[in-house]
Amino acid sequence: MLVGEVPGDAEDRQGHPFVGPAGDLLDRALAEAGIDRESVFVTNAVKHFKFEQRGKRRLHVKPNGAEIKACLYWLDEELRFVAPQLVIALGSTAARALLGRTVTISAVRGRPIPRNDSLHVWVTVHPSSLLRIPEASGRRAEFARFVRELKAARAWLRAQREPVSPRRRSAP
């Protein structure tokens, strides 16, 4: 399961998560990581589009703690319905909603964090942050890191699903 932060303008207009430029980048990263987007449930932590009008553009505004908390009911219901073993939190708002506390992405990025006995959260960047990196070489490097993290999450999940084989015993 992938959890983004909030709908952007394109997502709000189309009614689906990750359909704008960040969604295109996410699709490319998932493909490079060997993850079929159709095989994962994709949603946002905050369900409403909070924006600031700038001319003809609607620019999203970061949700506050009360807005994250207000949407937690629906996120928890999605988690209950999907019942994933691993949720990838795309960005700090998603991480805060899933972990119940503010975290620094750089401190927890790229490793599983237990949420409860059956669910782990894997925190990484939101694809839109990659779009804001001004220099092309930096964007390429961060995109490659993002893909490596998705691959690592996929490998971790596979390892959790594999049955543990009993240790071989030596004959006395």
Beta strands, then each sheet from edge to edge (+ up, - down):
strand 1: 2-4
strand 2: 42-44
strand 3: 51-54
strand 4: 57-60
strand 5: 86-90
strand 6: 112-114
strand 7: 120-124
sheet 1: 2+ 1+ 5+ 7+ 6-
sheet 2: 3+ 4-
end
